[in-house]
Amino acid sequence: MLNCNVCRYEDFLTPWYQEWAVRLGLPVVSADAEAAGLIVHRKHWEWCAIAQALHERGMLGPGRTGCGFAVGQEPLASAFACLGTRVLATDQASEGSAEVWLQTGQHANGLDNVYVPTLISRTEFDAHVSFRPVDMRDLQLPWPEAFDFIWSSCAVEHLGNPEAGWQFILSSMELVKPGGVAVHTIEFNVASDTETLTSGETVIYRRQDIEDLDLRLRSIACGLSQCEFFAGDDWHDIDFDYPPYFQNDRPHVKLLIHGHVATSFLLIIRKGTKGEGVSFRDAPAGVEAGTKPAKVAGQHIELIRRWSENVQLNHHGTPSDYTSHDAACLERWEEAARFIPLGARVLDIGSGHVSQATLQFVRSRGYRYHFLDTDADCVTFSRNRGLELGMDASRFQKRCDYTVNFENAYFDSVFASQRIEIGYDLLPTLRELNRVLERGGNLIMTVSFGWETKPERPYFLGPTEWLSLIADTGFEIAVAQISCGRPEYGQELFICARKESHPTASFRLNPEDFRRSRFKFVPFDAELITVSGATQLSQEHVVAMDPDWRIDIKIPHETSEVLPVMMRHNWSAIVEAEWGRAKVIEDLYSWFSFIQPIRIQRDASQSEIGKLTIRPIGRNISSFSSQGVLCGVLYR
């Protein structure tokens, strides 16, 4: 029996595909047919796989009912009607459809477009098929009828962003009878589980997105069939097509979409059999429309918990300390207000428990304020404070960063205070914030930066790395300044950046190269590390004070990159790090103190070298000394 799986060439040669290809009037794939010029097409696989999945589960035939979404001019409605199934075919109304779908025949505006005369007589077709215009972004539930099954063929990814597609799938399960089935095909990224397309005419889902969808389905008494993510190893699966498609002497099983290798993925969803089922609108608490997929949401909430614990640890958890934190948040808003016009539409990302004083300030500026956070407690707290001031409760929502679910260019400004850096999906989040900002609008954010031993920040990006990422996301940096003395972290980077364009196709740096979990860490006092010269020890680092100090690090076998974790402050030296032929010189002086690794990669032309050495070679004219302060070593 078919389960959830990636489109692979091997399926085109199976008996079930060959049978459905004949039934649907599609070319049968064979070596001879390909030699004669047939291009193997993944769209044909989608239709055959949907039909086979429904057939195997007993969904096709007399007495069965089905509903197809965005059917266009595909043959499935006619083929299912030919088997005696009653079908409601739906598609977007013509005035709401993208021009490209109208021009390429991938849109239907009535039964004449849905009917395939080679598959069924018109009389029989009219007796079994009806048509209704439906917007997949707004199903207008409840409907008067329910169906044994529903389906769609690569329509989910054309709703604007990944979350909109999942919203459709989750809410449409209300249309399925208990024990029924939903079958959809979506765009799937076969080359990355991190980088992908998250906005525009087409989005591409990743493995982690599909796994998270299953968790969300379980909360409404539904579930995916077993998932198989193997993408195939036949040359048809490896030689992907690229624009202009069908002109490159390549199969069209895998294809390049805006720099991402993708193909179709079959989703098969079974609804529970007990009672009348559970509506997505009646999902358990914490599974709200637009929430973060469960697994990643849990990670965000865990980070927020750790952040809160650190605030209590650093400030003893006294009421006066939380008052100090609230005052700092208000001060950040007062700084941001220099760049936000009166009456602007503003999105606040992840400000946590917003104090009434802050909301009063926002209200006094006439801002049309929207609040999003991944933590339900924060949303409830802030919403209640807003209600006390007469603010619109519907504008306080629980949702993840990279699927903020607003229209393109909806906001004049986006404000994010101490939030972006504790997210797990940095690039998708930044791209999404670019999408919802109007051109010329401001992204205003504060981030803590550098390396730290606290567990709540997944990245160790320094100030220059943050500015590089923001610029490559399509923003022009207007202001970048360091603020010191904050209650949470001591210092932070304040950025105001104006949206100038869409994000670049490729970024100068990859945040994954700064993700803590990608490396192993050993502390400064590990046996692998030797510090020569006069030293001063603390619990978190060693200070090399002698002008001729040296640090020797034994490198574990098969290491390709080493990152000595060193403090930057106004007593620091200019240092040289040498690992065989690889050599890096770096000035560690900084007027403000922070910790940031030195990055050095092994020379690929050289065999493994077992030791890395760091030594001072001078000092910045502004530095008081030539110290070296080592906190530990990262390596991979």
C-alpha positions in Angstrom: 0.0 0.0 0.0 1.2 3.5 -0.8 2.3 5.7 2.1 3.6 9.3 2.3 6.6 9.4 0.0 8.8 11.3 -2.4 8.2 11.2 -6.1 10.9 8.7 -7.4 11.5 7.3 -10.8 11.0 3.7 -9.7 7.3 4.4 -9.2 6.8 5.2 -12.9 7.7 1.5 -13.7 5.3 -0.1 -11.2 2.1 -1.9 -12.3 -0.1 0.6 -10.3 1.4 3.6 -12.1 1.1 1.9 -15.6 -2.5 1.0 -14.9 -3.5 4.5 -13.7 -1.6 6.2 -16.6 -3.8 4.3 -19.0 -7.0 5.1 -17.1 -6.1 8.8 -16.9 -5.0 9.0 -20.6 -1.3 9.7 -19.7 1.7 8.3 -21.6 3.1 5.0 -20.2 6.7 5.3 -19.2 9.2 2.8 -20.7 12.7 2.7 -22.0 11.4 2.7 -25.6 9.1 5.6 -24.9 11.9 7.6 -23.4 14.2 6.8 -26.4 11.4 8.1 -28.6 11.5 11.4 -26.8 9.1 11.0 -23.8 10.0 13.2 -20.9 9.2 11.6 -17.5 6.9 14.1 -15.7 6.4 14.3 -12.0 2.9 15.8 -12.4 1.7 12.5 -14.0 3.1 10.7 -10.9 1.1 13.0 -8.7 -2.2 12.2 -10.4 -1.5 8.5 -10.5 -0.3 8.4 -6.9 -3.4 10.3 -5.6 -5.6 7.9 -7.5 -3.8 4.8 -6.2 -3.7 5.9 -2.6 -7.5 6.5 -2.7 -8.1 3.2 -4.5 -6.1 1.1 -2.0 -8.1 2.6 0.8 -11.5 1.8 -0.8 -12.4 5.4 -1.4 -13.4 5.1 -5.1 -16.6 3.7 -6.5 -20.4 3.9 -6.2 -21.6 5.3 -2.9 -18.3 7.2 -2.3 -18.0 11.0 -2.3 -15.0 13.2 -2.8 -13.9 16.8 -3.1 -11.0 18.1 -5.1 -9.3 21.5 -4.5 -7.7 23.6 -7.2 -8.5 20.9 -9.7 -7.7 23.0 -12.8 -8.0 20.8 -15.9 -6.5 17.7 -14.3 -8.2 14.3 -15.2 -8.9 13.0 -11.7 -12.5 14.3 -11.3 -13.5 12.6 -14.6 -11.7 9.4 -13.8 -13.2 9.1 -10.3 -16.7 9.9 -11.7 -16.2 7.1 -14.3 -15.8 4.7 -11.3 -19.2 5.8 -9.9 -17.8 8.3 -7.3 -19.7 11.5 -6.7 -17.3 14.4 -6.9 -17.3 18.1 -6.0 -14.6 19.8 -8.1 -13.5 23.2 -6.8 -11.1 25.9 -7.9 -10.3 29.6 -7.2 -12.7 32.0 -8.8 -11.2 33.4 -12.0 -10.8 36.9 -10.7 -8.7 35.6 -7.8 -6.5 33.3 -9.8 -2.9 34.1 -10.7 -2.5 35.0 -14.4 0.0 32.2 -14.9 -2.5 29.5 -13.9 -5.1 30.9 -16.3 -2.6 31.1 -19.2 -1.2 27.6 -18.6 -4.6 25.8 -18.3 -4.1 25.0 -14.6 -7.3 26.6 -13.6 -11.0 25.6 -13.9 -14.0 28.0 -13.7 -16.7 25.4 -14.4 -17.6 21.9 -15.3 -16.5 22.4 -19.0 -12.9 22.9 -17.9 -13.0 19.8 -15.6 -14.6 17.4 -18.1 -12.2 15.1 -20.0 -14.3 13.6 -22.8 -11.8 10.7 -23.5 -12.5 9.3 -20.0 -16.2 9.5 -19.5 -19.4 10.5 -21.4 -20.8 13.9 -20.7 -24.1 12.5 -19.5 -22.4 10.3 -16.9 -20.0 13.1 -16.0 -22.8 15.6 -15.3 -24.6 13.0 -13.2 -21.6 12.5 -10.9 -19.7 15.8 -10.8 -20.6 19.3 -9.6 -18.4 22.5 -9.4 -18.0 25.2 -6.9 -15.5 28.2 -6.7 -13.5 27.9 -3.5 -10.7 30.0 -2.0 -8.3 27.6 -0.3 -7.2 30.4 2.0 -10.7 30.9 3.3 -12.9 27.8 3.1 -15.9 29.5 4.8 -16.4 26.5 7.1 -18.7 24.8 8.0 -20.0 23.4 4.8 -23.4 21.6 4.5 -21.8 18.4 3.3 -18.9 16.1 4.2 -16.9 13.7 2.0 -15.3 10.3 2.2 -12.1 11.8 0.8 -10.6 15.1 -0.4 -7.6 15.8 -2.6 -5.4 18.4 -4.2 -2.4 18.2 -6.6 0.4 20.6 -5.8 -1.9 23.4 -4.8 -1.0 23.7 -1.1 2.4 25.4 -1.8 0.8 28.2 -3.8 -1.0 29.9 -0.9 1.7 32.4 -0.1 3.7 30.9 2.7 4.1 27.4 4.4 1.8 28.1 7.3 -1.1 29.1 5.0 -0.8 25.6 3.3 -0.8 23.8 6.6 -3.8 25.9 7.7 -5.7 24.7 4.7 -4.8 21.0 5.3 -5.7 21.2 9.0 -9.0 23.1 8.6 -10.1 21.1 5.5 -10.1 17.9 7.6 -13.4 19.2 9.0 -14.8 18.3 5.5 -13.8 14.6 5.8 -16.1 12.1 7.3 -14.8 10.0 10.3 -12.6 7.3 8.9 -12.1 9.2 5.7 -8.9 10.2 3.9 -7.2 13.3 2.6 -4.5 13.0 -0.1 -2.4 16.0 -1.2 0.8 16.5 -3.1 3.2 19.3 -2.2 6.6 20.7 -3.3 9.3 19.0 -1.3 13.0 20.1 -0.8 15.2 17.1 -1.5 18.5 19.0 -0.9 18.0 20.8 2.4 16.1 20.5 5.7 17.0 24.1 6.6 17.2 26.4 3.6 14.0 26.6 1.5 11.5 28.9 -0.1 9.0 30.4 2.4 7.2 33.0 0.5 6.0 33.9 -3.0 4.0 32.1 -5.7 5.6 28.8 -4.7 6.9 27.6 -1.3 8.9 24.4 -0.8 8.3 22.2 2.3 11.0 20.4 4.2 11.1 17.1 6.0 10.9 18.9 9.4 7.7 20.7 8.2 6.1 17.5 7.3 7.0 15.9 10.6 5.6 18.9 12.4 2.4 18.7 10.4 1.8 15.2 11.6 2.1 16.3 15.2 -0.5 19.0 14.6 -2.8 16.6 12.9 -2.7 14.2 15.9 -4.2 17.0 18.0 -7.4 16.9 15.9 -7.6 13.1 15.7 -6.0 12.8 12.3 -2.6 11.5 11.2 -0.2 11.0 8.3 0.5 7.5 7.0 4.1 6.4 7.5 6.5 8.8 5.8 9.4 7.7 3.4 11.8 10.5 2.6 14.3 8.6 0.4 14.6 10.7 -2.8 15.8 7.9 -5.1 19.2 7.1 -6.6 18.3 6.4 -10.3 19.8 8.9 -12.7 16.3 10.2 -13.4 16.2 11.2 -9.7 19.6 12.8 -9.7 19.7 14.7 -13.0 17.3 17.5 -12.1 15.6 19.7 -14.7 16.1 23.5 -14.6 14.6 26.6 -16.3 13.6 26.7 -19.0 12.1 23.4 -18.1 11.6 20.5 -20.7 14.4 22.0 -22.9 17.5 20.5 -21.3 17.3 16.8 -22.3 16.6 15.9 -18.7 13.7 14.1 -17.0 11.2 16.3 -15.0 11.2 14.2 -11.9 13.3 16.5 -9.8 13.7 20.2 -10.7 15.5 23.4 -9.7 13.1 26.0 -8.3 14.8 29.3 -7.4 18.0 27.6 -6.4 16.4 24.7 -4.5 16.2 21.1 -5.8 12.6 19.9 -5.3 10.0 17.4 -6.3 6.5 16.2 -5.4 5.7 14.6 -2.0 2.5 12.6 -1.4 0.7 13.3 1.8 -1.9 10.7 2.9 -4.0 11.7 6.0 -6.4 9.4 7.8 -9.2 10.8 10.0 -10.2 9.1 13.2 -13.3 7.0 13.3 -14.8 7.9 16.7 -17.8 10.3 16.9 -18.0 13.2 14.6 -14.3 14.0 14.6 -12.6 17.1 16.0 -12.7 20.4 14.2 -9.5 22.3 13.8 -11.4 25.3 15.3 -11.9 23.2 18.4 -8.3 21.9 18.7 -6.9 21.5 22.2 -5.5 24.5 24.0 -2.1 25.5 22.6 -2.9 24.4 19.1 -4.2 27.6 17.7 -4.5 28.8 14.2 -1.1 29.9 13.0 0.9 28.3 15.9 4.4 27.1 15.4 4.7 23.5 14.3 4.8 21.6 17.6 8.4 20.4 17.7 10.0 23.7 16.9 7.5 25.6 19.1 8.5 23.4 22.0 12.1 24.3 21.3 11.2 28.0 21.4 9.3 27.7 24.6 12.2 25.8 26.2 14.6 28.6 25.2 12.2 31.2 26.7 12.1 29.2 29.9 15.9 29.1 30.1 16.0 32.9 29.4 13.6 33.5 32.3 15.7 31.3 34.6 18.8 33.3 33.6 17.1 36.6 34.4 16.2 35.2 37.8 19.6 33.9 38.4 21.4 37.1 37.4 19.0 39.4 39.3 17.8 37.0 42.1 14.2 37.1 40.8 13.1 40.1 43.0 10.2 42.3 41.9 12.6 45.2 41.6 14.7 43.3 39.1 11.6 42.5 36.9 10.7 46.2 37.2 14.2 46.9 35.8 13.6 44.5 33.0 10.2 46.2 32.1 11.9 49.6 32.2 14.6 48.3 29.8 11.9 47.1 27.4 10.1 50.5 27.5 13.4 52.2 26.8 13.9 50.0 23.7 10.5 51.1 22.4 11.4 54.7 23.1 14.6 54.3 21.1 12.7 52.5 18.3 10.0 55.2 18.1 12.6 57.6 16.5 12.2 55.4 13.4 8.5 54.7 13.5 6.1 57.4 12.4 3.0 58.2 14.4 0.1 56.0 13.4 2.2 53.4 11.7 1.2 49.8 11.4 3.7 47.9 13.6 4.4 44.2 14.2 6.0 43.3 17.5 7.8 40.0 17.4 8.3 38.0 20.6 8.4 40.8 23.2 7.2 38.3 25.8 5.3 39.7 28.8 4.7 43.3 27.6 4.2 45.7 30.5 1.2 48.0 30.6 3.6 51.0 30.6 5.0 49.8 27.2 1.5 49.3 25.8 0.5 52.7 27.0 3.5 54.2 25.1 2.6 52.3 22.0 -1.0 53.4 22.2 0.0 57.1 22.8 1.9 57.0 19.5 -1.3 55.9 17.7 0.4 52.7 16.4 -1.8 50.1 14.8 -0.1 47.4 16.9 0.1 43.7 16.3 1.8 41.3 18.7 3.1 37.8 18.0 4.8 35.3 20.3 5.4 31.6 20.4 4.6 31.3 24.1 0.9 31.1 24.9 1.4 32.5 28.4 3.1 35.6 27.0 0.3 36.1 24.5 -2.4 35.8 27.2 -0.5 38.1 29.6 0.1 40.8 27.0 -3.4 40.5 25.5 -4.9 41.1 29.0 -2.8 44.1 29.5 -3.9 45.4 26.2 -7.6 44.8 26.9 -7.2 46.9 30.1 -6.2 49.8 27.7 -9.0 49.1 25.2 -6.7 47.5 22.6 -8.0 45.0 20.0 -7.5 41.5 21.6 -7.4 39.8 18.1 -4.1 41.5 17.4 -2.4 39.5 20.1 -1.6 36.1 18.6 0.4 33.0 19.2 2.5 32.3 16.1 6.0 31.3 14.9 8.4 33.9 13.5 8.9 32.5 10.0 5.2 32.2 9.2 3.7 35.5 10.5 0.8 35.0 8.1 0.2 38.6 7.0 -0.1 39.9 3.5 3.0 41.1 1.6 4.1 44.6 2.6 1.4 44.8 5.3 3.5 46.6 7.9 5.3 50.0 8.1 7.7 48.7 10.8 8.7 45.5 12.5 10.1 45.6 16.1 11.9 42.6 17.6 13.6 43.0 21.0 16.0 40.3 22.2 14.0 37.7 20.2 15.4 37.0 16.8 18.7 35.5 18.2 16.9 32.8 20.2 15.0 31.5 17.2 15.8 28.2 15.5 15.0 29.3 12.0 17.0 32.5 11.5 17.1 32.9 7.7 13.4 32.0 7.1 12.5 34.4 9.9 14.5 37.3 8.4 13.0 36.6 4.9 9.5 36.6 6.3 10.0 39.9 8.1 11.3 41.3 4.8 8.1 40.0 3.0 5.6 41.6 5.4 7.4 45.0 5.4 6.6 47.6 2.8 9.5 48.9 0.8 11.1 51.7 2.8 9.7 50.3 6.0 12.0 49.8 9.0 13.1 46.6 10.7 14.1 47.7 14.3 15.7 45.0 16.4 17.9 44.5 19.4 20.0 41.3 19.7 22.5 40.0 22.1 25.6 38.7 20.4 28.8 36.7 20.6 29.5 33.4 22.4 28.2 32.5 25.8 27.7 29.4 27.9 24.0 30.1 28.5 21.9 27.5 26.6 19.1 29.7 25.2 20.8 31.1 22.2 21.5 28.6 19.3 23.9 31.0 17.4 27.1 32.8 18.3 27.0 35.6 15.7 29.0 38.7 16.4 27.9 42.3 15.5 29.5 42.2 12.0 27.9 38.9 11.2 24.5 40.2 12.3 24.9 43.2 10.1 25.9 41.1 7.1 22.8 38.9 7.5 20.5 41.9 7.7 22.0 43.5 4.7 21.7 40.3 2.6 18.1 40.0 3.6 17.4 43.1 1.5 17.9 45.9 4.1 20.0 49.0 4.2 21.6 49.6 7.6 20.5 53.0 8.9 21.7 52.7 12.5 23.8 50.1 14.3 24.9 50.8 17.9 26.0 48.9 21.0 24.0 49.5 24.2 25.5 48.5 27.5 24.1 47.7 30.9 21.0 45.8 29.9 19.5 43.7 32.7 19.4 40.5 30.6 22.8 40.3 28.9 24.8 43.4 29.7 25.1 44.7 26.2 23.1 44.4 23.0 23.2 45.5 19.3 20.5 47.9 18.3 19.8 47.9 14.5 17.5 50.0 12.4 17.5 48.8 8.8 15.3 50.1 5.9 13.9 47.6 3.5 15.3 48.3 0.0 14.7 45.0 -1.9 13.9 41.3 -1.6 16.6 39.1 0.0 19.6 38.2 -2.1 19.7 34.8 -3.8 22.7 33.8 -1.7 24.0 35.1 1.7 27.6 35.9 2.4 27.6 33.8 5.5 25.6 30.8 6.5 24.1 31.0 10.1 24.5 27.2 10.3 28.3 27.8 10.5 27.6 29.7 13.8 25.1 27.2 15.3 26.4 26.0 18.6 25.1 22.4 18.1 27.2 22.0 15.0 30.4 22.0 17.2 31.9 20.2 20.1 33.1 22.4 22.9 35.9 21.9 25.4 36.5 24.4 28.2 39.8 26.3 28.8 41.0 23.9 31.5 40.7 20.8 29.4 43.7 18.6 28.9 43.8 19.5 25.3 44.8 23.1 26.1 48.1 24.4 27.5 48.7 28.1 28.3 52.3 29.2 28.7 53.3 32.4 30.6 51.8 34.2 33.5 48.1 33.5 33.8 45.1 34.4 35.9 42.2 31.9 36.3 38.5 32.4 36.8 35.6 30.0 36.7 34.9 30.8 33.0 38.2 31.6 31.4 42.0 31.9 31.7 43.8 35.2 31.1 47.2 35.0 29.5 49.0 38.1 30.8 52.7 37.7 29.9 53.6 39.6 26.8 55.1 36.4 25.4 52.2 34.1 26.3 51.3 31.2 24.1 48.3 28.9 23.8 48.7 25.4 22.4 45.7 23.3 21.5 45.8 19.6 20.7 43.5 19.0 17.8 41.4 15.8 17.8 41.7 13.4 14.8 39.7 14.2 11.6 39.0 17.8 12.7 38.4 20.2 9.8 37.7 23.5 11.7 38.8 24.9 15.0 37.4 28.0 16.8 39.3 29.2 19.8 36.7 31.0 21.9 38.3 34.3 23.0 37.2 37.4 24.8 37.4 40.8 23.0 38.0 43.8 25.3 40.2 46.9 25.6 43.1 44.9 27.0 43.3 42.4 24.2 46.2 41.7 21.8 46.5 41.3 18.1 47.0 37.5 17.8 48.2 35.0 15.3 46.6 31.5 15.2 48.6 28.9 13.3 47.5 25.4 12.4 50.0 23.9 9.9 49.9 26.0 6.8 46.6 27.6 7.9 47.2 31.0 9.6 44.8 33.7 10.8 45.7 37.1 12.3 43.0 38.9 14.2 42.9 42.0 16.3 40.9 41.2 19.5 40.6 44.7 20.8 37.1 46.0 21.4 35.9 49.0 23.4 33.1 46.9 24.7 33.6 43.4 26.1 32.2 40.3 24.4 33.3 36.8 23.5 33.6 35.6 19.9 35.6 32.7 18.5 38.5 33.0 16.0 37.7 30.7 13.0 40.5 28.7 11.4 40.1 25.9 8.9 42.6 23.1 8.1 44.5 23.5 4.9 42.9 20.8 2.7 46.2 20.3 0.8 48.0 19.3 4.0 47.8 16.2 6.1 46.3 16.4 9.6 48.3 18.6 12.0 47.9 17.8 15.7 48.4 21.2 17.2 47.1 24.7 16.9 49.1 27.6 18.4 47.9 31.1 19.3 50.4 33.9 20.2 50.4 37.7 20.5 52.0 39.6 17.7 51.2 43.2 18.9 48.4 45.3 20.1 46.0 47.8 18.8 47.1 51.4 19.6 43.9 51.8 21.7 44.4 48.7 23.8 45.8 48.9 27.3 47.7 45.6 26.9 48.2 42.5 24.8 46.3 40.0 26.8 44.7 36.8 25.6 41.6 35.6 27.3 40.5 32.0 26.4 37.1 30.5 27.3 37.5 27.2 25.5 37.6 25.7 22.0 35.0 24.8 19.5 35.8 22.2 16.8 34.2 20.0 14.2 
